[in-house]
Each structure stands twice: as C-alpha cells, then as structure tokens.
C-alpha cells in the first residue's frame, strides 16, 4: 500500500493483516458506538473521538489535542501495534478518520491509512459486516513526541501573512453568515476557504492528487508556500491535510482552530470573502 488512502478492495485483501479502527463520529450527533454495534467491518474496534482523540474542551478549543500518554493508552486498548499497519474508517467521508490518521502519524506510527469511501463505501462494495462488540485487544504503541507541523494560536496571524492559512469549514461559516456551534461567526483574517467537500467526488471518495492541487490553487492556496489548516475545533481540518497529502503536499494543523481563536475576544475576526 502506498499513500494515505486504501480502497475497499485493497482492505478486503489485507483485512487479516491490519489493525482496523472504527472512528464513526459526526459533529452534533451522539458518538458512534450504537452504529458500531449494529454493524462494522470485521476485526474493527471502536474508538470514541471525544475521549480517545481529544482532550477536555476549554480555552484550547472544543477538541484540543489529547495528552500523548492518554492517546497512547487509548490506542493500546484497541490493539494498535507499532509494527502493524493501521486502517481507520468512519461514515463521514473520512472527516473523523482523518483525525485518527493525523494523530497516529503525529506520534510516530509509520503506517496508517484511511479507508477511501468509509463504511458506506465498504458496504456498497459488498464487503462483509459483523455486529455486536469485540473484546479489547492489547497493543504496544508508545506515542513519540509530535513530529507533524502545527500552528499555535499566537502564531496564526503571522502564519497567514507569510504562508497560506486554509479554513476547512463550510463557506457560509467562513463568511460569517451562520455559526451553529461557536459564539462568534467569521474567519481568521487572511485565511482562504477550502471546505472539506472540495476534496471529495460525488461518491464520497477522494479526488486524485492533480485535481486536488488544481482546486486548492484555484481557491487561493499559493503553490510552494507553507500551508496551515483549521476548522471549527481541529477535527475536520485533518481532512484537508489528508487531501493535500494525497497531492503530495505537507500542511500544518492549527489544533485549537476557530473554537480556540474566538475564546479570546481580543483576537481579530474577518467576515465575507477572503480578507
């Protein structure tokens, strides 16, 4: 396997040789354990995003990065082994699975893939499904120090001035026309908008690398510049980072994202189109 994605067909061939994690989660809905119990890909263990892939909400945002030791413990509880490939999936077009992909890579796991098309794509392709709960499996993953690029709140404005800061939220939230979750509407001054839906084909799979690059360039991402990405709480921003990885481009995550940015009323806010 090469690249950050794996197809349903290739996962079917590799099913017994990978650690498979079910990351079903969607903003504003209960966690996905009920969906998991009703049906999941065989051998998969469920991972709760709110408790395993994020710290406690607060001034650092609604989904701050988890404590590395707590994250490592959560991954060991679902059988993650340093020497065994990991495949993560969700039923949200990769938006939650990308968070797990990013965290595992950030903390040193060498081989992590996102199931392209997610659970729905697996079922549509005729992949087998099982129900009920699986017994925990003990892994050996020990998280190392974070190695992927991040942007901290104090550096965001400077980064937007020297690099390209991407807002991964829906256009109406970016423009400040609506804000269903956070207390302030708008975007970070200088950010451009590439919503996560840009990354996907109609069937929910990722576009090819050349098409992704062309779409990001058209949206205002400067070729060759440093790229940082944020969203509402730092979860779906990883989807844009994953898409850019498909195109062979590295990007940094602003973990606190908009929910951290607007927690400090002194930070500037822009509305409308890119500014």
VOBA-1610 file (N, C-alpha, C; in pm, whole numbers, padded with zeros to 5 digits, always signed):
BEGIN
Unk+00084-00119+00000Unk+00000+00000+00000Unk+00088+00125+00000Unk+00050+00222-00081Unk+00121+00349-00082Unk+00019+00461-00069Unk+00066+00576-00017Unk-00024+00689+00001Unk-00106+00676+00126Unk-00181+00782+00159Unk-00256+00784+00286Unk-00393+00716+00280Unk-00436+00668+00164Unk-00567+00607+00149Unk-00555+00460+00112Unk-00662+00386+00141Unk-00673+00247+00097Unk-00814+00225+00046Unk-00827+00154-00065Unk-00958+00127-00123Unk-01025+00012-00050Unk-01157+00001-00069Unk-01230-00111-00008Unk-01177-00244-00060Unk-01145-00250-00189Unk-01093-00376-00245Unk-00960-00414-00182Unk-00870-00316-00168Unk-00740-00347-00109Unk-00752-00381+00040Unk-00845-00316+00111Unk-00865-00352+00250Unk-00918-00494+00261Unk-01008-00533+00170Unk-01057-00670+00172Unk-00944-00772+00162Unk-00846-00741+00079Unk-00731-00832+00064Unk-00641-00831+00187Unk-00637-00718+00260Unk-00543-00703+00371Unk-00609-00718+00508Unk-00737-00756+00510Unk-00816-00748+00633Unk-00752-00819+00752Unk-00689-00931+00732Unk-00632-01004+00844Unk-00495-00956+00886Unk-00438-00860+00813Unk-00301-00818+00841Unk-00289-00672+00884Unk-00403-00608+00915Unk-00401-00469+00961Unk-00480-00457+01090Unk-00447-00355+01168Unk-00531-00316+01281Unk-00636-00220+01228Unk-00763-00252+01251Unk-00873-00176+01192Unk-00949-00103+01301Unk-00963+00029+01285Unk-01028+00112+01386Unk-01149+00182+01327Unk-01262+00172+01397Unk-01388+00235+01358Unk-01398+00368+01432Unk-01397+00480+01356Unk-01397+00614+01417Unk-01529+00684+01382Unk-01639+00614+01386Unk-01763+00679+01345Unk-01805+00787+01445Unk-01817+00908+01390Unk-01847+01029+01467Unk-01893+01134+01368Unk-01988+01217+01410Unk-02026+01334+01332Unk-02059+01446+01428Unk-02017+01567+01395Unk-02044+01681+01480Unk-02193+01695+01507Unk-02229+01713+01633Unk-02368+01735+01669Unk-02450+01609+01687Unk-02387+01491+01672Unk-02458+01365+01691Unk-02396+01287+01806Unk-02470+01196+01867Unk-02410+01111+01970Unk-02294+01032+01911Unk-02206+00981+02000Unk-02093+00905+01947Unk-02142+00781+01872Unk-02053+00719+01798Unk-02093+00616+01703Unk-02099+00475+01756Unk-02098+00456+01888Unk-02094+00319+01940Unk-02218+00240+01900Unk-02335+00306+01894Unk-02456+00234+01853Unk-02444+00187+01709Unk-02394+00274+01622Unk-02372+00234+01483Unk-02274+00118+01475Unk-02170+00124+01556Unk-02070+00018+01555Unk-02132-00116+01595Unk-02210-00115+01700Unk-02271-00240+01747Unk-02366-00297+01642Unk-02436-00209+01573Unk-02531-00256+01472Unk-02462-00312+01348Unk-02340-00270+01325Unk-02268-00323+01210Unk-02135-00254+01190Unk-02028-00333+01171Unk-01897-00277+01147Unk-01816-00375+01063Unk-01703-00327+01013Unk-01616-00414+00934Unk-01552-00517+01027Unk-01548-00644+00988Unk-01490-00747+01074Unk-01349-00712+01120Unk-01323-00740+01245Unk-01199-00718+01321Unk-01186-00575+01372Unk-01273-00482+01330Unk-01259-00343+01375Unk-01295-00327+01521Unk-01222-00239+01589Unk-01257-00199+01725Unk-01296-00051+01722Unk-01391-00016+01806Unk-01446+00119+01806Unk-01358+00214+01887Unk-01339+00335+01834Unk-01264+00441+01902Unk-01355+00562+01914Unk-01375+00610+02036Unk-01457+00729+02059Unk-01372+00854+02040Unk-01409+00937+01946Unk-01329+01055+01914Unk-01318+01149+02033Unk-01429+01175+02101Unk-01430+01274+02208Unk-01338+01237+02324Unk-01325+01108+02353Unk-01247+01067+02469Unk-01108+01016+02434Unk-01091+00956+02316Unk-00962+00897+02280Unk-00878+00988+02190Unk-00944+01073+02111Unk-00873+01151+02010Unk-00876+01301+02040Unk-00919+01337+02161Unk-00925+01478+02200Unk-00910+01490+02351Unk-00861+01605+02394Unk-00857+01635+02536Unk-00988+01700+02581Unk-00989+01745+02704Unk-01108+01810+02758Unk-01128+01945+02691Unk-01252+01977+02652Unk-01277+02107+02591Unk-01254+02221+02690Unk-01215+02336+02636Unk-01188+02452+02721Unk-01132+02566+02637Unk-01045+02646+02694Unk-00990+02761+02622Unk-00907+02720+02502Unk-00858+02596+02502Unk-00780+02547+02388Unk-00869+02494+02276Unk-01000+02506+02293Unk-01091+02465+02187Unk-01180+02348+02229Unk-01272+02314+02139Unk-01368+02208+02169Unk-01307+02068+02157Unk-01206+02053+02076Unk-01138+01923+02061Unk-00987+01943+02061Unk-00930+01990+02171Unk-00784+02005+02175Unk-00714+01871+02158Unk-00589+01875+02120Unk-00516+01750+02104Unk-00510+01676+02238Unk-00522+01545+02235Unk-00517+01469+02361Unk-00376+01467+02419Unk-00369+01447+02549Unk-00240+01422+02612Unk-00176+01301+02546Unk-00049+01307+02506Unk+00011+01195+02434Unk+00004+01063+02509Unk+00025+01066+02640Unk+00019+00940+02715Unk-00122+00883+02714Unk-00223+00969+02730Unk-00362+00922+02726Unk-00396+00868+02588Unk-00348+00935+02484Unk-00371+00887+02349Unk-00305+00751+02328Unk-00182+00736+02374Unk-00114+00608+02360Unk-00188+00496+02431Unk-00238+00525+02551Unk-00313+00424+02625Unk-00440+00385+02550Unk-00509+00485+02494Unk-00631+00457+02418Unk-00601+00370+02296Unk-00491+00397+02230Unk-00455+00318+02111Unk-00413+00177+02148Unk-00346+00160+02261Unk-00309+00025+02303Unk-00432-00057+02338Unk-00536+00010+02392Unk-00659-00062+02428Unk-00733-00117+02307Unk-00705-00060+02190Unk-00771-00112+02069Unk-00671-00185+01980Unk-00560-00228+02040Unk-00472-00321+01972Unk-00371-00263+01876Unk-00347-00132+01882Unk-00252-00073+01787Unk-00110-00118+01819Unk-00045-00173+01719Unk+00092-00221+01729Unk+00180-00133+01640Unk+00297-00097+01690Unk+00386-00011+01613Unk+00426-00077+01481Unk+00444-00207+01482Unk+00492-00277+01363Unk+00383-00332+01274Unk+00258-00295+01296Unk+00148-00347+01215Unk+00070-00231+01153Unk+00041-00237+01023Unk-00034-00127+00960Unk-00168-00104+01027Unk-00211+00021+01028Unk-00340+00060+01084Unk-00426+00118+00972Unk-00553+00079+00970Unk-00651+00138+00879Unk-00764+00194+00964Unk-00801+00319+00938Unk-00908+00385+01012Unk-01020+00419+00916Unk-01143+00413+00966Unk-01257+00449+00881Unk-01366+00513+00964Unk-01456+00583+00896Unk-01575+00638+00959Unk-01690+00627+00860Unk-01798+00698+00884Unk-01907+00706+00788Unk-01941+00853+00766Unk-01836+00935+00759Unk-01848+01080+00745Unk-01748+01127+00640Unk-01731+01044+00538Unk-01642+01075+00425Unk-01498+01100+00468Unk-01456+01038+00577Unk-01319+01049+00623Unk-01290+01164+00716Unk-01390+01244+00750Unk-01365+01364+00829Unk-01322+01333+00972Unk-01375+01226+01031Unk-01332+01186+01165Unk-01211+01094+01158Unk-01212+01003+01061Unk-01099+00911+01047Unk-00969+00986+01023Unk-00978+01099+00953Unk-00857+01178+00927Unk-00793+01226+01056Unk-00874+01253+01158Unk-00818+01295+01287Unk-00733+01183+01347Unk-00783+01060+01342Unk-00706+00946+01394Unk-00580+00925+01311Unk-00594+00934+01180Unk-00478+00922+01089Unk-00371+01023+01126Unk-00413+01150+01145Unk-00316+01254+01176Unk-00248+01230+01310Unk-00326+01197+01411Unk-00268+01177+01545Unk-00170+01060+01547Unk-00207+00949+01484Unk-00117+00834+01483Unk+00013+00867+01411Unk+00004+00937+01300Unk+00125+00977+01228Unk+00205+01079+01310Unk+00133+01173+01371Unk+00198+01276+01451Unk+00282+01214+01562Unk+00232+01108+01620Unk+00301+01045+01732Unk+00383+00923+01691Unk+00413+00913+01561Unk+00518+00822+01520Unk+00478+00689+01459Unk+00348+00660+01444Unk+00316+00533+01380Unk+00353+00543+01232Unk+00427+00444+01180Unk+00482+00457+01044Unk+00388+00420+00931Unk+00274+00359+00960Unk+00192+00305+00850Unk+00044+00315+00885Unk-00019+00424+00843Unk-00160+00448+00873Unk-00232+00487+00744Unk-00348+00428+00719Unk-00429+00459+00602Unk-00572+00490+00643Unk-00640+00572+00562Unk-00782+00599+00577Unk-00856+00522+00469Unk-00963+00453+00507Unk-01044+00379+00410Unk-01117+00477+00321Unk-01084+00479+00194Unk-01145+00571+00099Unk-01290+00531+00074Unk-01382+00623+00102Unk-01524+00592+00090Unk-01588+00548+00220Unk-01505+00516+00320Unk-01555+00483+00452Unk-01643+00360+00458Unk-01720+00353+00567Unk-01804+00236+00590Unk-01909+00220+00481Unk-01969+00330+00438Unk-02071+00320+00333Unk-02012+00264+00205Unk-01892+00307+00170Unk-01826+00255+00051Unk-01794+00108+00064Unk-01755+00066+00185Unk-01727-00075+00210Unk-01853-00159+00188Unk-01964-00115+00244Unk-02090-00188+00230Unk-02134-00190+00083Unk-02124-00075+00016Unk-02164-00068-00124Unk-02081-00160-00213Unk-01956-00183-00173Unk-01869-00271-00250Unk-01891-00418-00217Unk-01985-00446-00126Unk-02014-00584-00090Unk-01924-00642+00016Unk-01856-00554+00090Unk-01768-00603+00197Unk-01845-00665+00310Unk-01787-00765+00378Unk-01858-00829+00489Unk-01873-00736+00608Unk-01977-00761+00687Unk-02008-00682+00805Unk-02039-00775+00920Unk-02000-00737+01041Unk-02039-00811+01160Unk-02101-00713+01259Unk-02178-00766+01356Unk-02238-00678+01456Unk-02188-00717+01594Unk-02241-00646+01696Unk-02201-00673+01834Unk-02070-00606+01870Unk-02023-00638+01991Unk-01898-00581+02041Unk-01785-00683+02026Unk-01665-00632+02013Unk-01546-00717+02012Unk-01470-00697+02142Unk-01404-00803+02189Unk-01323-00792+02309Unk-01200-00706+02281Unk-01159-00624+02376Unk-01039-00542+02356Unk-00917-00629+02326Unk-00826-00573+02249Unk-00700-00639+02215Unk-00588-00545+02258Unk-00489-00597+02327Unk-00383-00512+02379Unk-00275-00488+02275Unk-00242-00362+02254Unk-00135-00327+02162Unk-00011-00282+02235Unk+00090-00238+02158Unk+00217-00196+02218Unk+00257-00053+02177Unk+00166+00021+02114Unk+00202+00152+02060Unk+00239+00249+02171Unk+00358+00307+02160Unk+00404+00409+02253Unk+00421+00539+02174Unk+00341+00641+02200Unk+00350+00763+02122Unk+00480+00837+02145Unk+00542+00877+02036Unk+00660+00960+02045Unk+00623+01107+02048Unk+00721+01195+02058Unk+00692+01339+02053Unk+00632+01374+01917Unk+00544+01472+01917Unk+00477+01508+01793Unk+00576+01550+01685Unk+00557+01499+01564Unk+00652+01526+01456Unk+00589+01604+01341Unk+00457+01611+01333Unk+00394+01685+01225Unk+00382+01832+01262Unk+00380+01916+01161Unk+00376+02059+01185Unk+00244+02105+01243Unk+00250+02193+01341Unk+00131+02255+01398Unk+00151+02407+01400Unk+00041+02479+01407Unk+00042+02624+01422Unk-00030+02656+01552Unk+00035+02731+01639Unk-00027+02769+01766Unk-00098+02903+01751Unk-00191+02929+01842Unk-00275+03048+01831Unk-00195+03177+01819Unk-00087+03188+01895Unk-00008+03312+01894Unk+00062+03335+01761Unk+00073+03230+01680Unk+00146+03240+01554Unk+00054+03244+01432Unk-00076+03233+01454Unk-00169+03216+01343Unk-00168+03336+01249Unk-00176+03456+01301Unk-00183+03574+01214Unk-00054+03591+01134Unk+00059+03570+01197Unk+00185+03580+01125Unk+00193+03473+01017Unk+00146+03354+01050Unk+00148+03245+00951Unk+00061+03281+00831Unk-00058+03339+00857Unk-00147+03378+00748Unk-00084+03484+00659Unk+00010+03561+00715Unk+00076+03664+00637Unk+00191+03614+00553Unk+00258+03508+00600Unk+00375+03459+00529Unk+00349+03330+00452Unk+00250+03254+00495Unk+00213+03129+00427Unk+00070+03136+00380Unk+00006+03020+00370Unk-00135+03013+00333Unk-00211+02944+00444Unk-00305+03014+00504Unk-00390+02958+00609Unk-00523+02920+00547Unk-00561+02794+00561Unk-00681+02741+00499Unk-00787+02716+00605Unk-00908+02763+00580Unk-01025+02737+00664Unk-01104+02625+00597Unk-01121+02512+00667Unk-01183+02394+00608Unk-01334+02386+00629Unk-01394+02490+00689Unk-01537+02485+00719Unk-01621+02518+00595Unk-01751+02498+00608Unk-01843+02532+00500Unk-01833+02681+00469Unk-01856+02720+00343Unk-01840+02861+00304Unk-01923+02959+00385Unk-02047+02922+00420Unk-02131+03015+00495Unk-02074+03043+00634Unk-02013+02943+00696Unk-01949+02966+00826Unk-01824+03050+00808Unk-01748+03021+00706Unk-01628+03100+00678Unk-01663+03248+00659Unk-01767+03275+00582Unk-01805+03413+00555Unk-01871+03481+00675Unk-01907+03403+00776Unk-01971+03460+00894Unk-02119+03477+00881Unk-02181+03414+00782Unk-02325+03426+00762Unk-02403+03343+00862Unk-02346+03231+00904Unk-02407+03145+01005Unk-02296+03095+01096Unk-02332+03061+01219Unk-02238+02995+01310Unk-02318+02912+01408Unk-02336+02783+01376Unk-02424+02698+01457Unk-02362+02646+01586Unk-02231+02664+01606Unk-02165+02599+01718Unk-02090+02698+01807Unk-02005+02778+01748Unk-01919+02867+01825Unk-01985+03003+01846Unk-01939+03080+01946Unk-02011+03203+01984Unk-01988+03321+01890Unk-01889+03313+01804Unk-01859+03423+01712Unk-01850+03367+01571Unk-01906+03441+01474Unk-01903+03398+01335Unk-01791+03470+01260Unk-01740+03406+01156Unk-01638+03467+01072Unk-01519+03375+01054Unk-01406+03435+01018Unk-01285+03356+00996Unk-01161+03435+01038Unk-01050+03367+01045Unk-00923+03431+01078Unk-00884+03523+00962Unk-00850+03648+00988Unk-00810+03736+00879Unk-00694+03677+00798Unk-00708+03683+00667Unk-00606+03632+00579Unk-00626+03488+00536Unk-00720+03417+00598Unk-00743+03277+00563Unk-00822+03266+00432Unk-00795+03159+00357Unk-00874+03125+00240Unk-00960+03004+00274Unk-01064+02982+00199Unk-01162+02879+00231Unk-01155+02764+00132Unk-01123+02644+00184Unk-01131+02521+00105Unk-01209+02421+00188Unk-01343+02421+00177Unk-01424+02330+00259Unk-01393+02185+00227Unk-01412+02100+00326Unk-01374+01959+00310Unk-01444+01892+00193Unk-01565+01937+00159Unk-01634+01877+00046Unk-01559+01891-00085Unk-01471+01991-00093Unk-01389+02010-00213Unk-01304+01888-00242Unk-01267+01815-00138Unk-01173+01704-00152Unk-01235+01579-00212Unk-01368+01576-00224Unk-01438+01451-00250Unk-01509+01449-00384Unk-01517+01329-00439Unk-01603+01304-00554Unk-01747+01287-00506Unk-01839+01276-00600Unk-01980+01260-00566Unk-02003+01134-00484Unk-01925+01030-00507Unk-01945+00904-00435Unk-01880+00902-00298Unk-01819+01015-00255Unk-01759+01022-00122Unk-01616+00978-00115Unk-01556+00938-00227Unk-01414+00905-00229Unk-01333+01030-00261Unk-01204+01025-00230Unk-01118+01141-00253Unk-01084+01158-00401Unk-01076+01283-00441Unk-01029+01314-00575Unk-00882+01276-00588Unk-00833+01269-00710Unk-00693+01242-00735Unk-00606+01361-00698Unk-00477+01336-00683Unk-00385+01439-00639Unk-00378+01561-00729Unk-00375+01542-00860Unk-00365+01656-00951Unk-00490+01742-00944Unk-00607+01678-00934Unk-00731+01755-00924Unk-00738+01831-00793Unk-00696+01768-00685Unk-00694+01835-00555Unk-00603+01958-00561Unk-00484+01942-00618Unk-00390+02053-00628Unk-00450+02169-00708Unk-00516+02136-00819Unk-00576+02240-00901Unk-00687+02314-00827Unk-00769+02242-00751Unk-00878+02304-00678Unk-00828+02392-00564Unk-00724+02348-00496Unk-00667+02429-00388Unk-00600+02554-00443Unk-00532+02540-00554Unk-00469+02657-00616Unk-00575+02758-00659Unk-00685+02709-00716Unk-00793+02798-00759Unk-00857+02869-00640Unk-00854+02806-00522Unk-00914+02866-00402Unk-00821+02966-00334Unk-00699+02980-00382Unk-00608+03079-00325Unk-00491+03022-00248Unk-00473+02890-00251Unk-00357+02830-00186Unk-00236+02852-00276Unk-00135+02919-00223Unk-00018+02955-00302Unk+00073+02833-00319Unk+00098+02789-00443Unk+00191+02677-00464Unk+00328+02707-00405Unk+00382+02614-00332Unk+00514+02630-00273Unk+00516+02701-00139Unk+00403+02758-00096Unk+00400+02825+00034Unk+00380+02724+00146Unk+00415+02766+00267Unk+00378+02683+00382Unk+00227+02691+00399Unk+00166+02578+00432Unk+00021+02571+00441Unk-00019+02527+00582Unk-00113+02599+00641Unk-00173+02560+00769Unk-00323+02548+00750Unk-00386+02462+00828Unk-00529+02437+00812Unk-00598+02441+00948Unk-00716+02504+00952Unk-00800+02500+01072Unk-00944+02476+01029Unk-01028+02445+01128Unk-01171+02424+01104Unk-01245+02480+01224Unk-01350+02415+01268Unk-01421+02460+01386Unk-01349+02424+01515Unk-01305+02298+01525Unk-01243+02253+01650Unk-01118+02170+01630Unk-01067+02165+01507Unk-00943+02092+01483Unk-00962+01950+01434Unk-01087+01906+01415Unk-01113+01769+01369Unk-01113+01763+01217Unk-01207+01833+01153Unk-01219+01818+01008Unk-01106+01888+00932Unk-01029+01974+00998Unk-00911+02030+00932Unk-00817+01920+00886Unk-00813+01809+00959Unk-00727+01698+00919Unk-00769+01639+00786Unk-00896+01659+00748Unk-00944+01610+00618Unk-00875+01686+00506Unk-00860+01818+00519Unk-00786+01895+00419Unk-00639+01855+00419Unk-00583+01830+00536Unk-00443+01787+00543Unk-00426+01652+00475Unk-00522+01563+00493Unk-00519+01433+00427Unk-00528+01450+00275Unk-00619+01536+00229Unk-00633+01560+00085Unk-00503+01615+00027Unk-00442+01710+00097Unk-00316+01765+00049Unk-00207+01657+00046Unk-00211+01564+00142Unk-00115+01454+00141Unk-00135+01365+00018Unk-00261+01347-00024Unk-00288+01274-00148Unk-00219+01342-00266Unk-00213+01475-00261Unk-00148+01552-00366Unk+00003+01566-00344Unk+00055+01503-00239Unk+00198+01508-00213Unk+00244+01634-00144Unk+00154+01703-00073Unk+00186+01830-00009Unk+00169+01819+00141Unk+00266+01866+00217Unk+00256+01869+00363Unk+00185+01996+00408Unk+00108+01984+00514Unk+00039+02101+00571Unk+00038+02087+00722Unk+00032+02202+00790Unk+00028+02205+00935Unk-00116+02215+00984Unk-00138+02169+01105Unk-00268+02178+01170Unk-00267+02288+01275Unk-00371+02372+01274Unk-00394+02461+01389Unk-00492+02386+01479Unk-00444+02319+01583Unk-00529+02227+01660Unk-00649+02292+01726Unk-00632+02411+01783Unk-00743+02475+01853Unk-00851+02527+01760Unk-00809+02565+01641Unk-00898+02611+01536Unk-00991+02724+01581Unk-01104+02739+01513Unk-01191+02854+01538Unk-01241+02857+01681Unk-01268+02741+01740Unk-01322+02739+01877Unk-01222+02794+01977Unk-01093+02776+01953Unk-00992+02839+02039Unk-00974+02986+02002Unk-00973+03014+01873Unk-00948+03152+01828Unk-01046+03250+01890Unk-01175+03216+01889Unk-01277+03311+01937Unk-01295+03305+02088Unk-01224+03215+02157Unk-01231+03214+02304Unk-01164+03338+02363Unk-01078+03403+02286Unk-01012+03526+02329Unk-01071+03641+02248Unk-01153+03727+02310Unk-01221+03833+02235Unk-01127+03937+02175Unk-01000+03936+02213Unk-00906+04032+02157Unk-00855+03990+02019Unk-00879+03867+01980Unk-00830+03821+01851Unk-00919+03873+01739Unk-00862+03917+01629Unk-00942+03975+01521Unk-01021+03869+01445Unk-01133+03914+01391Unk-01225+03827+01315Unk-01260+03899+01185Unk-01258+03825+01075Unk-01300+03879+00946Unk-01428+03810+00902Unk-01505+03878+00820Unk-01626+03820+00762Unk-01624+03846+00612Unk-01717+03783+00543Unk-01723+03797+00398Unk-01621+03707+00329Unk-01584+03743+00207Unk-01489+03664+00133Unk-01347+03686+00188Unk-01250+03621+00129Unk-01113+03624+00179Unk-01066+03767+00204Unk-01005+03787+00322Unk-00959+03920+00357Unk-00831+03911+00440
//
